[in-house]
Amino acid sequence: MRSFPNHPFIYFELKVFKRLNCVIGMHSSQVSTGSEVMDELLQGGFERDIITTLYGPAGSGKTNICQLFALSVVRSGKKVIFIDTEGGFSVERMKQIAPENTPDVLKRIIFLTPHTFDEQRNAFEKLDRLMSEEIGAIIVDTISMLYRLEMGKSDDVYKVNRELGFQIAYLTEIARKHKIPVIISNQVYANFEDRTRTNMVGGDILKYGSKCLIELCVHSGFRTAILRKHRFLPEGRSIAFRIENEGLKKIEKNGSS
């Protein structure tokens, strides 16, 4: 077999070609988040075949990002399965971001509303039966609400954590099997060793089950999204934004938007 000569120009061309193939493949496996802010952070959007977890305190933008993504998927011609454990989905918010055709958008979102941790498991077990080529994404907002309630009343912490692990494994299987993004929102609690940081509810179970982790932080007048884990982007990337009627608005370093 004839080999390429060891020539710097040819070597450079090969590197560029490989990089181009990588970039093309990267974007073909991503779905727009429905927000230029989040698309910029993720260099294209959410990955199709993994769990992405958004975590942060109340008011940090988790549900806003989930609803923007649901709208984006519907506009692409697909349907969305939205598992709402807190009753946080806002029709009024959807009217703000999709004022022209809100009823049509809502018809293409399949809502599941579990009220207990057992019902959450049952909702996840329904997913395989609900899946079709029409389904473009699954959103769970939030994964931890009913888990925390169950932890508060159970004497068997190990059993509850094992059940959460099974639920995450099931979502992972769905994402891989159907090659769709699964987006999870999650709550946080105070880190008593480091007051500047928060811990994600569910700890290592969620960390290991999620291939992408995005931390959302609240500041005076704005929020930040920080990439804490990703398969091909550097950890620590961040972007500042404001929540406006139309969606998310990026804030530049000088404070302008």
DARALIN-V763941 format. One record per backbone hydrogen bond with DSSP energy under -1.0 kcal/mol. CO is the residue of the C=O (numbers start at 1). NH is the residue of the N-H. If there is no record, write none. Layout:
[[CO | NH] [CO | NH]]
This chain:
[[5 | 7] [7 | 11] [8 | 12] [9 | 13] [10 | 14] [11 | 15] [12 | 16] [13 | 17] [14 | 18] [15 | 19] [16 | 20] [17 | 21] [18 | 22] [19 | 23] [20 | 24] [21 | 25] [22 | 26] [23 | 27] [24 | 28] [27 | 30] [29 | 48] [31 | 46] [35 | 39] [36 | 40] [37 | 41] [38 | 42] [39 | 44] [46 | 31] [50 | 182] [51 | 211] [51 | 212] [52 | 184] [53 | 214] [54 | 186] [55 | 216] [57 | 60] [61 | 65] [62 | 66] [63 | 67] [64 | 68] [65 | 69] [66 | 70] [67 | 71] [68 | 72] [69 | 73] [70 | 74] [71 | 75] [72 | 76] [73 | 78] [74 | 77] [79 | 136] [80 | 110] [81 | 139] [82 | 112] [83 | 141] [90 | 94] [91 | 95] [92 | 96] [93 | 97] [94 | 98] [101 | 105] [102 | 106] [103 | 107] [105 | 108] [106 | 109] [108 | 80] [110 | 82] [112 | 84] [116 | 120] [117 | 121] [118 | 122] [119 | 123] [120 | 124] [121 | 125] [122 | 126] [126 | 130] [127 | 131] [132 | 135] [134 | 79] [137 | 81] [138 | 183] [139 | 83] [140 | 185] [141 | 85] [144 | 148] [145 | 149] [146 | 150] [147 | 151] [148 | 152] [150 | 154] [156 | 160] [157 | 161] [158 | 162] [159 | 163] [160 | 164] [161 | 165] [162 | 166] [163 | 167] [164 | 168] [165 | 169] [166 | 170] [167 | 171] [168 | 172] [169 | 173] [170 | 174] [171 | 175] [172 | 176] [173 | 177] [174 | 178] [175 | 180] [181 | 138] [182 | 52] [183 | 140] [184 | 54] [185 | 143] [186 | 56] [187 | 201] [189 | 199] [194 | 197] [197 | 191] [199 | 189] [200 | 203] [202 | 205] [203 | 207] [204 | 208] [205 | 209] [206 | 210] [212 | 53] [213 | 228] [213 | 229] [214 | 55] [215 | 226] [217 | 224] [219 | 221] [222 | 219] [223 | 241] [224 | 217] [225 | 239] [226 | 215] [227 | 236] [229 | 213] [234 | 237] [237 | 227] [239 | 225] [240 | 251] [241 | 223] [242 | 249] [247 | 244] [249 | 242] [252 | 255] [256 | 252]]
